[in-house]
């Protein structure tokens, strides 16, 4: 609805527990069983999510911007501050970082910068927003991590902001009822 399109498609799934164990390599079945020991299993079924796999990706690196670290959260967002202050070859990445931070504020994702939660396409043109599982917290006004990053940015993607301004609860409800 927002036209961000940087989150890999995902959907909920329910798989019989034994089917997961049986699908593993015989030498790895004990390990797989241990990994699923904490999974949500009800009546012999594991409930979770499947997500499109990014077969080839890399950590984003562009000069001072390394988006898997605290340095990225600070230098990367400050690099995005003014349209005229960063080298032209970083413009697309800076726009994507701005969109990422707006997205994280919307979903209240405080876990973006704790690991490899962003990845680049092989041609370095697309920043993928990975691992959004710690979103929608109990914080009344959102977690301070994405909010602080948002306050550091002065330039935002116009299309994203326009779509946000046009978004209504009715449109969100309708989309949720009818899917894509």
Backbone as JSON Lines, residues from 0, in Angstrom:
{"i":0,"aa":"X","n":[0.81,-1.2,0.0],"ca":[0.0,0.0,0.0],"c":[0.86,1.26,0.0]}
{"i":1,"aa":"X","n":[2.05,1.16,0.56],"ca":[2.92,2.32,0.63],"c":[3.93,2.37,-0.51]}
{"i":2,"aa":"X","n":[3.98,1.31,-1.31],"ca":[4.9,1.3,-2.44],"c":[6.35,1.13,-2.04]}
{"i":3,"aa":"X","n":[6.62,0.63,-0.84],"ca":[8.0,0.46,-0.4],"c":[8.63,-0.73,-1.12]}
{"i":4,"aa":"X","n":[7.97,-1.88,-1.1],"ca":[8.39,-3.07,-1.85],"c":[9.83,-3.5,-1.59]}
{"i":5,"aa":"X","n":[10.27,-3.4,-0.36],"ca":[11.62,-3.85,0.0],"c":[11.59,-4.99,1.01]}
{"i":6,"aa":"X","n":[10.4,-5.42,1.4],"ca":[10.26,-6.53,2.32],"c":[9.93,-7.76,1.5]}
{"i":7,"aa":"X","n":[10.7,-8.81,1.71],"ca":[10.46,-10.05,0.96],"c":[9.06,-10.57,1.27]}
{"i":8,"aa":"X","n":[8.35,-11.1,0.28],"ca":[7.01,-11.65,0.53],"c":[7.07,-12.76,1.58]}
{"i":9,"aa":"X","n":[6.07,-12.77,2.44],"ca":[5.99,-13.78,3.5],"c":[4.53,-14.12,3.73]}
{"i":10,"aa":"X","n":[4.3,-15.3,4.29],"ca":[2.94,-15.68,4.62],"c":[2.97,-16.67,5.77]}
{"i":11,"aa":"X","n":[1.89,-16.71,6.55],"ca":[1.83,-17.68,7.64],"c":[1.72,-19.09,7.09]}
{"i":12,"aa":"X","n":[2.2,-20.04,7.88],"ca":[2.17,-21.43,7.44],"c":[2.0,-22.34,8.66]}
{"i":13,"aa":"X","n":[1.4,-23.48,8.42],"ca":[1.27,-24.51,9.45],"c":[1.73,-25.82,8.83]}
{"i":14,"aa":"X","n":[2.73,-26.45,9.46],"ca":[3.31,-27.69,8.94],"c":[3.33,-28.72,10.06]}
{"i":15,"aa":"X","n":[2.91,-29.94,9.77],"ca":[3.01,-30.98,10.79],"c":[4.46,-31.11,11.28]}
{"i":16,"aa":"X","n":[4.64,-31.12,12.59],"ca":[5.96,-31.2,13.22],"c":[6.78,-32.37,12.66]}
{"i":17,"aa":"X","n":[6.19,-33.52,12.6],"ca":[6.92,-34.7,12.15],"c":[7.36,-34.55,10.69]}
{"i":18,"aa":"X","n":[6.56,-33.86,9.88],"ca":[6.93,-33.64,8.48],"c":[8.2,-32.8,8.39]}
{"i":19,"aa":"X","n":[8.35,-31.82,9.26],"ca":[9.57,-31.0,9.29],"c":[10.78,-31.86,9.65]}
{"i":20,"aa":"X","n":[10.62,-32.68,10.66],"ca":[11.73,-33.53,11.08],"c":[12.1,-34.51,9.97]}
{"i":21,"aa":"X","n":[11.1,-35.13,9.36],"ca":[11.34,-36.11,8.3],"c":[11.98,-35.49,7.06]}
{"i":22,"aa":"X","n":[11.73,-34.21,6.81],"ca":[12.28,-33.54,5.62],"c":[13.75,-33.2,5.78]}
{"i":23,"aa":"X","n":[14.26,-33.21,7.0],"ca":[15.66,-32.86,7.24],"c":[16.57,-34.01,6.81]}
{"i":24,"aa":"X","n":[17.79,-33.66,6.48],"ca":[18.79,-34.7,6.19],"c":[18.86,-35.62,7.41]}
{"i":25,"aa":"X","n":[18.96,-36.92,7.21],"ca":[19.01,-37.84,8.35],"c":[20.05,-37.47,9.41]}
{"i":26,"aa":"X","n":[21.21,-36.99,8.95],"ca":[22.26,-36.62,9.9],"c":[21.95,-35.34,10.68]}
{"i":27,"aa":"X","n":[20.94,-34.58,10.24],"ca":[20.59,-33.31,10.89],"c":[19.27,-33.37,11.65]}
{"i":28,"aa":"X","n":[18.61,-34.49,11.69],"ca":[17.27,-34.57,12.29],"c":[17.28,-34.23,13.78]}
{"i":29,"aa":"X","n":[18.29,-34.65,14.5],"ca":[18.36,-34.31,15.93],"c":[18.48,-32.79,16.1]}
{"i":30,"aa":"X","n":[19.33,-32.19,15.3],"ca":[19.5,-30.73,15.34],"c":[18.19,-30.02,15.01]}
{"i":31,"aa":"X","n":[17.52,-30.45,13.95],"ca":[16.25,-29.83,13.55],"c":[15.22,-29.98,14.67]}
{"i":32,"aa":"X","n":[15.15,-31.15,15.27],"ca":[14.21,-31.36,16.38],"c":[14.51,-30.41,17.54]}
{"i":33,"aa":"X","n":[15.81,-30.22,17.84],"ca":[16.19,-29.29,18.9],"c":[15.82,-27.85,18.54]}
{"i":34,"aa":"X","n":[16.02,-27.46,17.27],"ca":[15.69,-26.09,16.83],"c":[14.2,-25.81,16.94]}
{"i":35,"aa":"X","n":[13.38,-26.84,16.71],"ca":[11.94,-26.65,16.77],"c":[11.36,-26.92,18.15]}
{"i":36,"aa":"X","n":[12.22,-27.22,19.13],"ca":[11.74,-27.5,20.48],"c":[10.98,-26.32,21.07]}
{"i":37,"aa":"X","n":[11.38,-25.1,20.72],"ca":[10.72,-23.9,21.25],"c":[9.67,-23.33,20.3]}
{"i":38,"aa":"X","n":[9.41,-24.02,19.21],"ca":[8.44,-23.52,18.22],"c":[7.02,-23.63,18.78]}
{"i":39,"aa":"X","n":[6.14,-22.9,18.16],"ca":[4.73,-22.98,18.55],"c":[4.15,-24.23,17.92]}
{"i":40,"aa":"X","n":[3.97,-25.25,18.73],"ca":[3.43,-26.53,18.26],"c":[2.11,-26.76,18.97]}
{"i":41,"aa":"X","n":[1.06,-26.91,18.19],"ca":[-0.26,-27.23,18.74],"c":[-0.8,-28.42,17.98]}
{"i":42,"aa":"X","n":[-1.19,-29.43,18.72],"ca":[-1.73,-30.64,18.11],"c":[-0.81,-31.21,17.04]}
{"i":43,"aa":"X","n":[0.5,-31.16,17.29],"ca":[1.46,-31.75,16.36],"c":[1.76,-30.91,15.14]}
{"i":44,"aa":"X","n":[1.34,-29.65,15.15],"ca":[1.55,-28.76,14.0],"c":[2.4,-27.57,14.44]}
{"i":45,"aa":"X","n":[3.4,-27.21,13.62],"ca":[4.24,-26.04,13.87],"c":[3.66,-24.86,13.1]}
{"i":46,"aa":"X","n":[3.45,-23.75,13.79],"ca":[2.92,-22.54,13.17],"c":[4.05,-21.53,13.04]}
{"i":47,"aa":"X","n":[4.16,-20.93,11.89],"ca":[5.22,-19.97,11.67],"c":[5.0,-19.19,10.4]}
{"i":48,"aa":"X","n":[6.09,-18.84,9.76],"ca":[6.06,-18.0,8.57],"c":[7.07,-18.53,7.57]}
{"i":49,"aa":"X","n":[6.72,-18.46,6.31],"ca":[7.69,-18.73,5.25],"c":[7.91,-17.42,4.52]}
{"i":50,"aa":"X","n":[9.16,-17.21,4.12],"ca":[9.53,-15.96,3.47],"c":[10.38,-16.28,2.26]}
{"i":51,"aa":"X","n":[10.21,-15.47,1.22],"ca":[11.01,-15.61,0.02],"c":[12.48,-15.53,0.39]}
{"i":52,"aa":"X","n":[13.25,-16.47,-0.09],"ca":[14.67,-16.53,0.21],"c":[15.43,-15.62,-0.75]}
{"i":53,"aa":"X","n":[16.35,-14.85,-0.22],"ca":[17.22,-14.01,-1.05],"c":[18.49,-14.81,-1.31]}
{"i":54,"aa":"X","n":[18.56,-15.5,-2.46],"ca":[19.68,-16.42,-2.69],"c":[21.03,-15.73,-2.77]}
{"i":55,"aa":"X","n":[21.07,-14.54,-3.29],"ca":[22.34,-13.82,-3.37],"c":[22.11,-12.4,-2.89]}
{"i":56,"aa":"X","n":[22.73,-12.08,-1.8],"ca":[22.64,-10.73,-1.26],"c":[23.9,-10.48,-0.47]}
{"i":57,"aa":"X","n":[24.09,-9.23,-0.09],"ca":[25.28,-8.89,0.68],"c":[24.93,-7.77,1.64]}
{"i":58,"aa":"X","n":[25.8,-7.57,2.61],"ca":[25.6,-6.46,3.53],"c":[25.85,-5.16,2.77]}
{"i":59,"aa":"X","n":[25.0,-4.18,2.98],"ca":[25.2,-2.91,2.28],"c":[26.41,-2.16,2.81]}
{"i":60,"aa":"X","n":[27.24,-1.73,1.92],"ca":[28.41,-0.93,2.28],"c":[28.54,0.16,1.23]}
{"i":61,"aa":"X","n":[28.59,1.37,1.7],"ca":[28.78,2.47,0.75],"c":[29.52,3.58,1.48]}
{"i":62,"aa":"X","n":[30.81,3.51,1.45],"ca":[31.59,4.51,2.14],"c":[31.35,4.4,3.64]}
{"i":63,"aa":"X","n":[30.82,5.44,4.22],"ca":[30.59,5.47,5.67],"c":[29.34,4.71,6.07]}
{"i":64,"aa":"X","n":[28.55,4.23,5.1],"ca":[27.29,3.58,5.43],"c":[27.48,2.08,5.44]}
{"i":65,"aa":"X","n":[27.4,1.49,6.61],"ca":[27.41,0.04,6.77],"c":[26.18,-0.27,7.59]}
{"i":66,"aa":"X","n":[25.09,-0.66,6.98],"ca":[23.8,-0.62,7.65],"c":[23.57,-1.71,8.67]}
{"i":67,"aa":"X","n":[24.56,-2.52,8.99],"ca":[24.33,-3.54,10.0],"c":[24.93,-3.15,11.34]}
{"i":68,"aa":"X","n":[25.23,-1.9,11.53],"ca":[25.88,-1.51,12.77],"c":[25.32,-0.21,13.31]}
{"i":69,"aa":"X","n":[25.76,0.1,14.52],"ca":[25.39,1.38,15.12],"c":[25.9,2.52,14.26]}
{"i":70,"aa":"X","n":[27.06,2.34,13.66],"ca":[27.63,3.36,12.77],"c":[26.66,3.7,11.64]}
{"i":71,"aa":"X","n":[25.99,2.68,11.11],"ca":[25.03,2.92,10.04],"c":[23.86,3.73,10.55]}
{"i":72,"aa":"X","n":[23.4,3.39,11.74],"ca":[22.24,4.09,12.28],"c":[22.57,5.57,12.46]}
{"i":73,"aa":"X","n":[23.82,5.88,12.81],"ca":[24.18,7.26,13.04],"c":[24.71,7.92,11.78]}
{"i":74,"aa":"X","n":[25.79,7.38,11.19],"ca":[26.36,8.03,10.01],"c":[25.47,7.87,8.8]}
{"i":75,"aa":"X","n":[24.82,6.72,8.66],"ca":[23.96,6.5,7.5],"c":[22.78,7.44,7.48]}
{"i":76,"aa":"X","n":[22.16,7.63,8.64],"ca":[21.02,8.53,8.66],"c":[21.48,9.97,8.55]}
{"i":77,"aa":"X","n":[22.63,10.3,9.12],"ca":[23.08,11.68,8.97],"c":[23.5,11.94,7.54]}
{"i":78,"aa":"X","n":[23.99,10.91,6.84],"ca":[24.31,11.07,5.42],"c":[23.04,11.4,4.65]}
{"i":79,"aa":"X","n":[21.9,10.89,5.1],"ca":[20.63,11.11,4.41],"c":[20.02,12.48,4.71]}
{"i":80,"aa":"X","n":[20.65,13.26,5.53],"ca":[20.03,14.47,6.05],"c":[19.68,15.49,4.97]}
{"i":81,"aa":"X","n":[20.53,15.77,4.06],"ca":[20.25,16.82,3.08],"c":[20.55,16.33,1.68]}
{"i":82,"aa":"X","n":[19.62,16.54,0.79],"ca":[19.74,16.0,-0.57],"c":[21.02,16.43,-1.26]}
{"i":83,"aa":"X","n":[21.51,17.62,-0.98],"ca":[22.69,18.1,-1.67],"c":[24.0,17.74,-1.03]}
{"i":84,"aa":"X","n":[24.01,17.06,0.11],"ca":[25.24,16.84,0.85],"c":[25.85,15.45,0.7]}
{"i":85,"aa":"X","n":[25.26,14.58,-0.04],"ca":[25.88,13.27,-0.21],"c":[26.18,13.05,-1.69]}
{"i":86,"aa":"X","n":[27.2,12.24,-1.96],"ca":[27.58,12.01,-3.35],"c":[26.43,11.41,-4.14]}
{"i":87,"aa":"X","n":[26.28,11.77,-5.4],"ca":[25.17,11.29,-6.22],"c":[25.07,9.76,-6.29]}
{"i":88,"aa":"X","n":[26.21,9.07,-6.23],"ca":[26.16,7.61,-6.32],"c":[25.51,6.98,-5.09]}
{"i":89,"aa":"X","n":[25.33,7.74,-4.02],"ca":[24.68,7.23,-2.81],"c":[23.23,7.66,-2.69]}
{"i":90,"aa":"X","n":[22.75,8.44,-3.62],"ca":[21.38,8.97,-3.52],"c":[20.32,7.87,-3.39]}
{"i":91,"aa":"X","n":[20.38,6.85,-4.25],"ca":[19.36,5.79,-4.2],"c":[19.42,5.05,-2.87]}
{"i":92,"aa":"X","n":[20.62,4.76,-2.38],"ca":[20.74,4.08,-1.1],"c":[20.23,4.96,0.04]}
{"i":93,"aa":"X","n":[20.55,6.24,0.01],"ca":[20.08,7.15,1.06],"c":[18.55,7.26,1.04]}
{"i":94,"aa":"X","n":[17.95,7.29,-0.14],"ca":[16.49,7.31,-0.22],"c":[15.89,6.03,0.36]}
{"i":95,"aa":"X","n":[16.54,4.91,0.07],"ca":[16.05,3.64,0.62],"c":[16.23,3.58,2.13]}
{"i":96,"aa":"X","n":[17.35,4.12,2.64],"ca":[17.54,4.17,4.09],"c":[16.48,5.05,4.75]}
{"i":97,"aa":"X","n":[16.15,6.17,4.12],"ca":[15.09,7.03,4.65],"c":[13.76,6.28,4.69]}
{"i":98,"aa":"X","n":[13.45,5.59,3.6],"ca":[12.2,4.81,3.55],"c":[12.22,3.71,4.61]}
{"i":99,"aa":"X","n":[13.38,3.07,4.79],"ca":[13.52,2.02,5.81],"c":[13.21,2.57,7.2]}
{"i":100,"aa":"X","n":[13.74,3.73,7.51],"ca":[13.52,4.3,8.84],"c":[12.07,4.72,9.03]}
{"i":101,"aa":"X","n":[11.44,5.27,8.01],"ca":[10.0,5.58,8.09],"c":[9.22,4.28,8.32]}
{"i":102,"aa":"X","n":[9.56,3.25,7.57],"ca":[8.92,1.95,7.71],"c":[9.08,1.42,9.14]}
{"i":103,"aa":"X","n":[10.3,1.51,9.68],"ca":[10.55,1.02,11.03],"c":[9.76,1.8,12.08]}
{"i":104,"aa":"X","n":[9.57,3.09,11.86],"ca":[8.73,3.87,12.79],"c":[7.29,3.39,12.69]}
{"i":105,"aa":"X","n":[6.81,3.17,11.48],"ca":[5.43,2.71,11.29],"c":[5.17,1.37,11.96]}
{"i":106,"aa":"X","n":[6.12,0.44,11.84],"ca":[5.92,-0.89,12.42],"c":[6.56,-1.02,13.8]}
{"i":107,"aa":"X","n":[7.17,0.05,14.29],"ca":[7.8,0.09,15.61],"c":[8.86,-1.0,15.73]}
{"i":108,"aa":"X","n":[9.76,-1.06,14.77],"ca":[10.81,-2.08,14.74],"c":[12.06,-1.55,15.42]}
{"i":109,"aa":"X","n":[12.32,-2.01,16.62],"ca":[13.5,-1.58,17.37],"c":[14.7,-2.47,17.12]}
{"i":110,"aa":"X","n":[14.56,-3.48,16.29],"ca":[15.6,-4.49,16.11],"c":[16.35,-4.37,14.78]}
{"i":111,"aa":"X","n":[16.17,-3.3,14.05],"ca":[16.78,-3.2,12.71],"c":[18.29,-3.29,12.76]}
{"i":112,"aa":"X","n":[18.92,-2.66,13.7],"ca":[20.37,-2.5,13.67],"c":[21.11,-3.46,14.58]}
{"i":113,"aa":"X","n":[20.47,-4.56,14.98],"ca":[21.11,-5.5,15.9],"c":[21.89,-6.6,15.18]}
{"i":114,"aa":"X","n":[21.79,-6.68,13.89],"ca":[22.48,-7.74,13.14],"c":[22.31,-7.51,11.66]}
{"i":115,"aa":"X","n":[22.28,-8.56,10.9],"ca":[22.17,-8.45,9.45],"c":[20.7,-8.36,9.04]}
{"i":116,"aa":"X","n":[20.03,-7.31,9.45],"ca":[18.6,-7.15,9.18],"c":[18.31,-6.28,7.97]}
{"i":117,"aa":"X","n":[19.34,-5.97,7.22],"ca":[19.2,-5.35,5.91],"c":[20.21,-6.04,5.0]}
{"i":118,"aa":"X","n":[19.81,-6.27,3.77],"ca":[20.71,-6.88,2.8],"c":[20.51,-6.18,1.46]}
{"i":119,"aa":"X","n":[21.57,-6.2,0.64],"ca":[21.52,-5.58,-0.68],"c":[21.37,-6.64,-1.76]}
{"i":120,"aa":"X","n":[20.73,-6.25,-2.83],"ca":[20.68,-7.11,-4.01],"c":[22.09,-7.22,-4.58]}
{"i":121,"aa":"X","n":[22.35,-8.26,-5.39],"ca":[23.71,-8.43,-5.94],"c":[24.22,-7.22,-6.72]}
{"i":122,"aa":"X","n":[23.31,-6.49,-7.37],"ca":[23.74,-5.32,-8.14],"c":[23.78,-4.05,-7.29]}
{"i":123,"aa":"X","n":[23.54,-4.17,-5.99],"ca":[23.59,-3.06,-5.03],"c":[22.56,-1.97,-5.33]}
{"i":124,"aa":"X","n":[21.48,-2.34,-6.01],"ca":[20.45,-1.34,-6.33],"c":[19.28,-1.35,-5.35]}
{"i":125,"aa":"X","n":[19.09,-2.47,-4.63],"ca":[17.92,-2.6,-3.77],"c":[18.34,-3.02,-2.37]}
{"i":126,"aa":"X","n":[17.87,-2.27,-1.4],"ca":[18.07,-2.58,0.01],"c":[16.86,-3.35,0.49]}
{"i":127,"aa":"X","n":[17.06,-4.58,0.95],"ca":[15.95,-5.4,1.45],"c":[15.81,-5.2,2.95]}
{"i":128,"aa":"X","n":[14.58,-5.03,3.41],"ca":[14.3,-4.82,4.82],"c":[13.98,-6.19,5.43]}
{"i":129,"aa":"X","n":[14.94,-6.79,6.1],"ca":[14.84,-8.15,6.6],"c":[14.43,-8.18,8.07]}
{"i":130,"aa":"X","n":[13.91,-9.32,8.5],"ca":[13.67,-9.64,9.9],"c":[12.9,-8.53,10.63]}
{"i":131,"aa":"X","n":[11.62,-8.49,10.39],"ca":[10.76,-7.5,11.03],"c":[9.95,-8.1,12.18]}
{"i":132,"aa":"X","n":[10.45,-9.19,12.76],"ca":[9.66,-9.95,13.73],"c":[9.52,-9.26,15.09]}
{"i":133,"aa":"X","n":[10.37,-8.32,15.44],"ca":[10.24,-7.64,16.73],"c":[9.51,-6.31,16.58]}
{"i":134,"aa":"X","n":[8.58,-6.26,15.67],"ca":[7.81,-5.04,15.43],"c":[6.54,-5.03,16.28]}
{"i":135,"aa":"X","n":[5.87,-3.89,16.26],"ca":[4.59,-3.72,16.95],"c":[4.73,-4.01,18.44]}
{"i":136,"aa":"X","n":[5.56,-3.22,19.09],"ca":[5.84,-3.41,20.51],"c":[4.72,-2.85,21.38]}
{"i":137,"aa":"X","n":[4.99,-2.87,22.67],"ca":[4.0,-2.35,23.63],"c":[4.21,-0.88,23.93]}
{"i":138,"aa":"X","n":[5.23,-0.26,23.32],"ca":[5.51,1.15,23.57],"c":[4.39,2.01,23.0]}
{"i":139,"aa":"X","n":[3.85,2.87,23.82],"ca":[2.69,3.66,23.42],"c":[2.99,4.58,22.24]}
{"i":140,"aa":"X","n":[4.16,5.18,22.23],"ca":[4.52,6.09,21.15],"c":[5.7,5.57,20.34]}
{"i":141,"aa":"X","n":[5.85,4.26,20.3],"ca":[6.91,3.65,19.54],"c":[8.21,3.57,20.32]}
{"i":142,"aa":"X","n":[9.06,2.68,19.88],"ca":[10.36,2.5,20.54],"c":[11.28,3.66,20.18]}
{"i":143,"aa":"X","n":[12.15,4.0,21.07],"ca":[13.03,5.16,20.87],"c":[14.04,4.96,19.74]}
{"i":144,"aa":"X","n":[14.44,3.71,19.46],"ca":[15.46,3.49,18.42],"c":[14.98,3.98,17.05]}
{"i":145,"aa":"X","n":[13.84,3.52,16.52],"ca":[13.43,4.06,15.21],"c":[13.02,5.53,15.29]}
{"i":146,"aa":"X","n":[12.45,5.95,16.41],"ca":[12.05,7.36,16.53],"c":[13.25,8.29,16.5]}
{"i":147,"aa":"X","n":[14.34,7.89,17.15],"ca":[15.56,8.71,17.13],"c":[16.12,8.79,15.72]}
{"i":148,"aa":"X","n":[16.15,7.66,15.02],"ca":[16.65,7.67,13.64],"c":[15.79,8.58,12.76]}
{"i":149,"aa":"X","n":[14.48,8.54,12.96],"ca":[13.58,9.38,12.16],"c":[13.86,10.87,12.38]}
{"i":150,"aa":"X","n":[14.12,11.25,13.61],"ca":[14.39,12.66,13.91],"c":[15.67,13.16,13.27]}
{"i":151,"aa":"X","n":[16.56,12.25,12.89],"ca":[17.83,12.65,12.28],"c":[17.71,12.92,10.79]}
{"i":152,"aa":"X","n":[16.62,12.51,10.18],"ca":[16.48,12.62,8.73],"c":[15.71,13.88,8.37]}
{"i":153,"aa":"X","n":[16.18,14.57,7.34],"ca":[15.51,15.77,6.86],"c":[14.91,15.59,5.48]}
{"i":154,"aa":"X","n":[15.32,14.55,4.76],"ca":[14.85,14.33,3.4],"c":[14.19,12.95,3.34]}
{"i":155,"aa":"X","n":[12.96,12.92,2.84],"ca":[12.19,11.69,2.77],"c":[11.71,11.47,1.34]}
{"i":156,"aa":"X","n":[11.5,10.21,0.95],"ca":[10.95,9.94,-0.39],"c":[9.55,10.55,-0.54]}
{"i":157,"aa":"X","n":[9.38,11.4,-1.5],"ca":[8.1,12.12,-1.67],"c":[6.92,11.19,-1.89]}
{"i":158,"aa":"X","n":[7.11,10.17,-2.73],"ca":[6.02,9.23,-3.02],"c":[5.55,8.52,-1.77]}
{"i":159,"aa":"X","n":[6.48,8.09,-0.94],"ca":[6.13,7.41,0.31],"c":[5.35,8.33,1.23]}
{"i":160,"aa":"X","n":[5.81,9.54,1.37],"ca":[5.12,10.49,2.26],"c":[3.73,10.81,1.72]}
{"i":161,"aa":"X","n":[3.58,10.95,0.41],"ca":[2.26,11.21,-0.19],"c":[1.32,10.03,0.07]}
{"i":162,"aa":"X","n":[1.82,8.8,-0.11],"ca":[0.97,7.63,0.15],"c":[0.59,7.53,1.63]}
{"i":163,"aa":"X","n":[1.52,7.88,2.51],"ca":[1.2,7.88,3.94],"c":[0.11,8.9,4.26]}
{"i":164,"aa":"X","n":[0.21,10.07,3.67],"ca":[-0.8,11.12,3.92],"c":[-2.17,10.72,3.39]}
{"i":165,"aa":"X","n":[-2.19,9.93,2.32],"ca":[-3.47,9.51,1.72],"c":[-4.04,8.24,2.36]}
{"i":166,"aa":"X","n":[-3.26,7.57,3.19],"ca":[-3.68,6.3,3.78],"c":[-4.81,6.52,4.8]}
{"i":167,"aa":"X","n":[-5.8,5.65,4.75],"ca":[-6.92,5.74,5.7],"c":[-7.09,4.4,6.41]}
{"i":168,"aa":"X","n":[-7.71,4.46,7.58],"ca":[-8.01,3.22,8.3],"c":[-8.92,2.32,7.47]}
{"i":169,"aa":"X","n":[-9.85,2.92,6.75],"ca":[-10.77,2.15,5.92],"c":[-10.0,1.38,4.83]}
{"i":170,"aa":"X","n":[-9.02,2.03,4.22],"ca":[-8.24,1.36,3.17],"c":[-7.42,0.21,3.76]}
{"i":171,"aa":"X","n":[-6.86,0.41,4.95],"ca":[-6.09,-0.64,5.6],"c":[-6.99,-1.82,5.96]}
{"i":172,"aa":"X","n":[-8.15,-1.53,6.52],"ca":[-9.11,-2.59,6.87],"c":[-9.54,-3.38,5.63]}
{"i":173,"aa":"X","n":[-9.84,-2.66,4.57],"ca":[-10.27,-3.34,3.34],"c":[-9.17,-4.24,2.79]}
{"i":174,"aa":"X","n":[-7.93,-3.75,2.8],"ca":[-6.81,-4.56,2.31],"c":[-6.61,-5.79,3.19]}
{"i":175,"aa":"X","n":[-6.73,-5.61,4.51],"ca":[-6.56,-6.72,5.43],"c":[-7.66,-7.78,5.23]}
{"i":176,"aa":"X","n":[-8.87,-7.33,4.93],"ca":[-9.98,-8.27,4.72],"c":[-9.83,-9.04,3.42]}
{"i":177,"aa":"X","n":[-9.35,-8.39,2.39],"ca":[-9.34,-8.99,1.06],"c":[-7.94,-9.39,0.58]}
{"i":178,"aa":"X","n":[-6.95,-9.23,1.41],"ca":[-5.58,-9.58,0.99],"c":[-5.03,-8.55,0.04]}
{"i":179,"aa":"X","n":[-4.05,-8.95,-0.73],"ca":[-3.37,-8.03,-1.66],"c":[-4.36,-7.37,-2.54]}
